[in-house]
Amino acid sequence: MRNFVIFLGACFIFGELAVASNPSSYYGVVGSVLASVAGCGWLMSPGISFVLLVLFSVNLGRILVGFVYSVS
């Protein structure tokens, strides 16, 4: 379990680095999706369930709005 939490933390950091470097808008969106999924999984490890679902829905909504804005 400890290794899985460390892996999720690393995925979160790499996702945020992908958003920060942002070579293309598509890669920025992929990095943002990776960071939100890894961050929500990281929050889920101590046992947060309902709050996790709400945060995940809000993060995916934010990602979709950013993706539509950057593509158009």
N, CA, C and O atoms as a MOPAC input file, in Angstrom:
PM7 MOZYME 1SCF
protein

 N      0.82300 1    -1.19600 1     0.00000 1
 C      0.00000 1     0.00000 1     0.00000 1
 C      0.86800 1     1.26100 1     0.00000 1
 O      0.55000 1     2.25600 1    -0.65100 1
 N      1.94900 1     1.19100 1     0.73200 1
 C      2.83600 1     2.35900 1     0.81200 1
 C      3.43000 1     2.68100 1    -0.55800 1
 O      3.52700 1     3.84700 1    -0.94200 1
 N      3.82300 1     1.64800 1    -1.28400 1
 C      4.39000 1     1.86900 1    -2.61600 1
 C      3.35600 1     2.45300 1    -3.56900 1
 O      3.68800 1     3.28700 1    -4.41100 1
 N      2.10600 1     2.02000 1    -3.43900 1
 C      1.04200 1     2.53500 1    -4.29800 1
 C      0.79100 1     4.01400 1    -4.02400 1
 O      0.56800 1     4.78300 1    -4.95900 1
 N      0.82500 1     4.41900 1    -2.77200 1
 C      0.63300 1     5.82600 1    -2.41900 1
 C      1.80200 1     6.66700 1    -2.93900 1
 O      1.59800 1     7.78600 1    -3.41000 1
 N      3.00500 1     6.14100 1    -2.85600 1
 C      4.16000 1     6.85200 1    -3.40100 1
 C      4.04100 1     6.96400 1    -4.91100 1
 O      4.37400 1     8.00300 1    -5.48100 1
 N      3.56800 1     5.90100 1    -5.57500 1
 C      3.35800 1     5.93000 1    -7.02300 1
 C      2.31800 1     6.98100 1    -7.40600 1
 O      2.50600 1     7.70500 1    -8.38300 1
 N      1.22700 1     7.07200 1    -6.65100 1
 C      0.20800 1     8.08300 1    -6.93200 1
 C      0.75500 1     9.49300 1    -6.73500 1
 O      0.42900 1    10.39800 1    -7.50300 1
 N      1.57500 1     9.68000 1    -5.72400 1
 C      2.19900 1    10.98400 1    -5.51000 1
 C      3.12000 1    11.36400 1    -6.65100 1
 O      3.15200 1    12.52000 1    -7.07200 1
 N      3.87200 1    10.39000 1    -7.15400 1
 C      4.75600 1    10.65500 1    -8.28800 1
 C      3.95300 1    10.97200 1    -9.54200 1
 O      4.32600 1    11.86000 1   -10.30900 1
 N      2.85000 1    10.25200 1    -9.75700 1
 C      1.98900 1    10.53300 1   -10.91500 1
 C      1.38100 1    11.92600 1   -10.81200 1
 O      1.24600 1    12.62400 1   -11.81700 1
 N      1.01500 1    12.33000 1    -9.60600 1
 C      0.46700 1    13.66900 1    -9.41000 1
 C      1.50700 1    14.73400 1    -9.75300 1
 O      1.19300 1    15.72000 1   -10.42100 1
 N      2.72500 1    14.53800 1    -9.30300 1
 C      3.78400 1    15.51100 1    -9.57300 1
 C      4.10700 1    15.55800 1   -11.06300 1
 O      4.27800 1    16.64100 1   -11.62100 1
 N      4.19400 1    14.39200 1   -11.71700 1
 C      4.47500 1    14.36700 1   -13.15300 1
 C      3.33500 1    14.97600 1   -13.95800 1
 O      3.57100 1    15.62800 1   -14.97500 1
 N      2.10000 1    14.76600 1   -13.50900 1
 C      0.97000 1    15.39200 1   -14.18500 1
 C      1.00600 1    16.90100 1   -14.07500 1
 O      0.73100 1    17.60200 1   -15.04900 1
 N      1.34100 1    17.40600 1   -12.90500 1
 C      1.44100 1    18.85200 1   -12.73500 1
 C      2.61600 1    19.43100 1   -13.51900 1
 O      2.53200 1    20.55300 1   -14.01900 1
 N      3.70700 1    18.68100 1   -13.62900 1
 C      4.82100 1    19.13900 1   -14.46000 1
 C      4.42600 1    19.17000 1   -15.93500 1
 O      4.86000 1    20.05400 1   -16.67400 1
 N      3.60600 1    18.21400 1   -16.36400 1
 C      3.12900 1    18.22000 1   -17.74500 1
 C      2.23000 1    19.42400 1   -18.00400 1
 O      2.25800 1    19.99500 1   -19.09500 1
 N      1.43500 1    19.81300 1   -17.01300 1
 C      0.59200 1    20.99700 1   -17.16900 1
 C      1.46000 1    22.25400 1   -17.18700 1
 O      1.21100 1    23.17100 1   -17.96900 1
 N      2.46600 1    22.29600 1   -16.33500 1
 C      3.30600 1    23.49400 1   -16.24000 1
 C      4.16900 1    23.68100 1   -17.48500 1
 O      4.36200 1    24.81100 1   -17.93200 1
 N      4.68900 1    22.59900 1   -18.04900 1
 C      5.53200 1    22.73600 1   -19.24000 1
 C      4.68200 1    23.04700 1   -20.46400 1
 O      5.07800 1    23.86500 1   -21.29400 1
 N      3.52900 1    22.41400 1   -20.58900 1
 C      2.50500 1    22.68700 1   -21.59700 1
 C      3.07300 1    22.90600 1   -23.00900 1
 O      2.97000 1    24.00600 1   -23.55200 1
 N      3.67100 1    21.86000 1   -23.60200 1
 C      4.16300 1    22.01900 1   -24.97200 1
 C      3.03000 1    22.17500 1   -25.98300 1
 O      3.21500 1    22.81900 1   -27.01500 1
 N      1.89100 1    21.61200 1   -25.71200 1
 C      0.70700 1    21.72700 1   -26.55400 1
 C     -0.50100 1    21.67500 1   -25.64100 1
 O     -0.43100 1    21.14200 1   -24.53300 1
 N     -1.60600 1    22.22700 1   -26.10700 1
 C     -2.79700 1    22.23600 1   -25.25500 1
 C     -3.30500 1    20.82600 1   -24.99300 1
 O     -3.86300 1    20.56000 1   -23.92800 1
 N     -3.12200 1    19.92200 1   -25.94200 1
 C     -3.56900 1    18.54400 1   -25.74000 1
 C     -2.76300 1    17.85700 1   -24.64400 1
 O     -3.32800 1    17.13500 1   -23.82100 1
 N     -1.44100 1    18.07400 1   -24.62400 1
 C     -0.62700 1    17.47600 1   -23.57400 1
 C     -0.91500 1    18.10000 1   -22.21500 1
 O     -0.82600 1    17.42800 1   -21.18800 1
 N     -1.25600 1    19.36600 1   -22.20900 1
 C     -1.64000 1    20.00600 1   -20.95500 1
 C     -2.89800 1    19.40300 1   -20.37900 1
 O     -3.00800 1    19.23000 1   -19.16500 1
 N     -3.85400 1    19.08000 1   -21.24200 1
 C     -5.10400 1    18.46600 1   -20.78200 1
 C     -4.83600 1    17.04900 1   -20.29300 1
 O     -5.38900 1    16.63400 1   -19.27500 1
 N     -4.00000 1    16.30700 1   -20.99800 1
 C     -3.66100 1    14.94400 1   -20.56400 1
 C     -2.95300 1    14.98700 1   -19.21500 1
 O     -3.22700 1    14.16100 1   -18.34400 1
 N     -2.05300 1    15.93300 1   -19.03900 1
 C     -1.37700 1    16.08200 1   -17.75500 1
 C     -2.33300 1    16.47100 1   -16.64500 1
 O     -2.18600 1    16.02200 1   -15.50800 1
 N     -3.30700 1    17.29900 1   -16.96600 1
 C     -4.28900 1    17.70200 1   -15.96100 1
 C     -5.19500 1    16.53800 1   -15.56600 1
 O     -5.54600 1    16.39200 1   -14.39600 1
 N     -5.57000 1    15.71400 1   -16.53600 1
 C     -6.36900 1    14.51800 1   -16.22200 1
 C     -5.55900 1    13.56200 1   -15.36200 1
 O     -6.07300 1    13.02000 1   -14.38400 1
 N     -4.28500 1    13.34800 1   -15.72200 1
 C     -3.41900 1    12.47100 1   -14.94000 1
 C     -3.26500 1    12.98700 1   -13.51100 1
 O     -3.33100 1    12.21300 1   -12.55600 1
 N     -3.06200 1    14.28800 1   -13.36900 1
 C     -2.88500 1    14.86300 1   -12.03200 1
 C     -4.15900 1    14.76500 1   -11.20900 1
 O     -4.08900 1    14.50200 1   -10.00800 1
 N     -5.32800 1    14.97100 1   -11.82400 1
 C     -6.57000 1    14.89500 1   -11.05100 1
 C     -6.88300 1    13.46300 1   -10.64300 1
 O     -7.33100 1    13.22500 1    -9.52100 1
 N     -6.65200 1    12.50800 1   -11.53800 1
 C     -6.90600 1    11.10300 1   -11.18400 1
 C     -5.94000 1    10.64400 1   -10.09500 1
 O     -6.35000 1     9.98800 1    -9.13700 1
 N     -4.66500 1    10.98500 1   -10.23800 1
 C     -3.68000 1    10.59200 1    -9.22900 1
 C     -3.93100 1    11.30800 1    -7.90600 1
 O     -3.78400 1    10.70600 1    -6.84200 1
 N     -4.30400 1    12.57500 1    -7.95900 1
 C     -4.58800 1    13.30900 1    -6.72600 1
 C     -5.80500 1    12.76500 1    -6.00000 1
 O     -5.81100 1    12.67300 1    -4.77200 1
 N     -6.82900 1    12.40700 1    -6.74900 1
 C     -8.01900 1    11.82400 1    -6.11200 1
 C     -7.71800 1    10.43800 1    -5.56000 1
 O     -8.22200 1    10.07700 1    -4.49600 1
 N     -6.91000 1     9.66000 1    -6.26000 1
 C     -6.49700 1     8.36500 1    -5.72400 1
 C     -5.64700 1     8.51400 1    -4.48600 1
 O     -5.72800 1     7.70600 1    -3.56100 1
 N     -4.82300 1     9.56500 1    -4.47300 1
 C     -3.98900 1     9.86200 1    -3.31400 1
 C     -4.85600 1    10.23600 1    -2.12300 1
 O     -4.56600 1     9.84200 1    -0.99300 1
 N     -5.92100 1    10.99700 1    -2.36800 1
 C     -6.84800 1    11.33500 1    -1.28700 1
 C     -7.66300 1    10.13500 1    -0.83500 1
 O     -8.06500 1    10.05500 1     0.32600 1
 N     -7.90800 1     9.20600 1    -1.74400 1
 C     -8.71400 1     8.04200 1    -1.41300 1
 C     -7.96100 1     7.06100 1    -0.51800 1
 O     -8.59400 1     6.26700 1     0.17800 1
 N     -6.64900 1     7.09100 1    -0.51700 1
 C     -5.87000 1     6.12500 1     0.25300 1
 C     -6.16600 1     6.16100 1     1.75600 1
 O     -6.17900 1     5.09600 1     2.37100 1
 N     -6.40600 1     7.32200 1     2.38800 1
 C     -6.77700 1     7.27200 1     3.80200 1
 C     -8.22700 1     6.87600 1     4.04600 1
 O     -8.59100 1     6.59400 1     5.18700 1
 N     -9.06600 1     6.84500 1     3.01500 1
 C    -10.43800 1     6.38900 1     3.19000 1
 C    -11.49100 1     7.44200 1     2.92100 1
 O    -12.64600 1     7.24500 1     3.29900 1
 N    -11.15500 1     8.53700 1     2.29500 1
 C    -12.14100 1     9.56400 1     1.96600 1
 C    -12.89800 1     9.10500 1     0.73400 1
 O    -12.28600 1     8.83900 1    -0.30100 1
 N    -14.23200 1     9.00600 1     0.82400 1
 C    -14.96300 1     8.45700 1    -0.31900 1
 C    -15.89700 1     9.47500 1    -0.96300 1
 O    -15.75000 1     9.76300 1    -2.15100 1
 N    -16.85400 1    10.03000 1    -0.21900 1
 C    -17.83600 1    10.93400 1    -0.82700 1
 C    -17.18900 1    12.23100 1    -1.27800 1
 O    -17.48200 1    12.72800 1    -2.36500 1
 N    -16.32100 1    12.77400 1    -0.45900 1
 C    -15.62500 1    14.00600 1    -0.81400 1
 C    -14.77000 1    13.77000 1    -2.05300 1
 O    -14.64000 1    14.65300 1    -2.90100 1
 N    -14.19400 1    12.59100 1    -2.15500 1
 C    -13.38900 1    12.24800 1    -3.31700 1
 C    -14.21800 1    12.28200 1    -4.59500 1
 O    -13.76900 1    12.81200 1    -5.61200 1
 N    -15.40600 1    11.73000 1    -4.55000 1
 C    -16.25300 1    11.73500 1    -5.74300 1
 C    -16.63100 1    13.14700 1    -6.15800 1
 O    -16.66500 1    13.45300 1    -7.35000 1
 N    -16.91400 1    14.00300 1    -5.19800 1
 C    -17.26700 1    15.38500 1    -5.50700 1
 C    -16.06100 1    16.11500 1    -6.09200 1
 O    -16.18900 1    16.81700 1    -7.09500 1
 N    -14.90400 1    15.95800 1    -5.47800 1
 C    -13.70000 1    16.61600 1    -5.98200 1
 C    -13.32100 1    16.11100 1    -7.36800 1
 O    -12.89200 1    16.88700 1    -8.22100 1
 N    -13.47900 1    14.82200 1    -7.58800 1
 C    -13.15200 1    14.25500 1    -8.89100 1
 C    -14.08500 1    14.80800 1    -9.96000 1
 O    -13.64200 1    15.11100 1   -11.06700 1
 N    -15.36200 1    14.94200 1    -9.64700 1
 C    -16.30800 1    15.49800 1   -10.61500 1
 C    -15.99400 1    16.96100 1   -10.91900 1
 O    -16.06700 1    17.38300 1   -12.07300 1
 N    -15.65200 1    17.72000 1    -9.91100 1
 C    -15.31400 1    19.12600 1   -10.11800 1
 C    -14.03700 1    19.25100 1   -10.94000 1
 O    -13.95600 1    20.09100 1   -11.83600 1
 N    -13.04000 1    18.42100 1   -10.64100 1
 C    -11.78300 1    18.47700 1   -11.39200 1
 C    -11.98600 1    18.09400 1   -12.84600 1
 O    -11.42700 1    18.73800 1   -13.73300 1
 N    -12.77700 1    17.05800 1   -13.11300 1
 C    -13.01100 1    16.66600 1   -14.49700 1
 C    -13.81500 1    17.72900 1   -15.23600 1
 O    -13.59500 1    17.93800 1   -16.42900 1
 N    -14.72500 1    18.39500 1   -14.57000 1
 C    -15.44500 1    19.50100 1   -15.19800 1
 C    -14.51500 1    20.64200 1   -15.55400 1
 O    -14.63700 1    21.24100 1   -16.62300 1
 N    -13.58900 1    20.94300 1   -14.66500 1
 C    -12.60500 1    21.99400 1   -14.92700 1
 C    -11.71700 1    21.61700 1   -16.10300 1
 O    -11.38600 1    22.46000 1   -16.93600 1
 N    -11.33800 1    20.35700 1   -16.16500 1
 C    -10.49700 1    19.88600 1   -17.25400 1
 C    -11.22800 1    19.98700 1   -18.57900 1
 O    -10.64700 1    20.41700 1   -19.57500 1
 N    -12.49500 1    19.59800 1   -18.60600 1
 C    -13.25600 1    19.65500 1   -19.85100 1
 C    -13.45000 1    21.09200 1   -20.32000 1
 O    -13.38100 1    21.36300 1   -21.51900 1
 N    -13.68900 1    22.00800 1   -19.40200 1
 C    -13.82900 1    23.41300 1   -19.79000 1
 C    -12.51100 1    23.94000 1   -20.34900 1
 O    -12.50500 1    24.64300 1   -21.36000 1
 N    -11.39900 1    23.60800 1   -19.70400 1
 C    -10.10200 1    24.03600 1   -20.21800 1
 C     -9.77800 1    23.41200 1   -21.55600 1
 O     -9.17800 1    24.06400 1   -22.41000 1
 N    -10.15900 1    22.17400 1   -21.75700 1
 C     -9.90600 1    21.51400 1   -23.02400 1
 C    -10.70600 1    22.14800 1   -24.15100 1
 O    -10.16600 1    22.38700 1   -25.23100 1
 N    -11.98400 1    22.42400 1   -23.91800 1
 C    -12.81200 1    23.05300 1   -24.94000 1
 C    -12.30500 1    24.45500 1   -25.24700 1
 O    -12.28400 1    24.86100 1   -26.40900 1
 N    -11.89600 1    25.19800 1   -24.22800 1
 C    -11.37700 1    26.54200 1   -24.44000 1
 C    -10.07700 1    26.52800 1   -25.24200 1
 O     -9.87700 1    27.36600 1   -26.12100 1
 N     -9.19300 1    25.57100 1   -24.93800 1
 C     -7.90800 1    25.55300 1   -25.63100 1
 C     -8.03400 1    25.02700 1   -27.05600 1
 O     -7.24600 1    25.41800 1   -27.91600 1
 N     -8.98300 1    24.16800 1   -27.32800 1
 C     -9.13900 1    23.62900 1   -28.67500 1
 C     -9.82800 1    24.63800 1   -29.58300 1
 O     -9.49000 1    24.73700 1   -30.76200 1
 N    -10.78400 1    25.38400 1   -29.05300 1
 C    -11.54800 1    26.30900 1   -29.90500 1
 C    -10.80200 1    27.58500 1   -30.21400 1
 O    -11.32300 1    28.45000 1   -30.91800 1

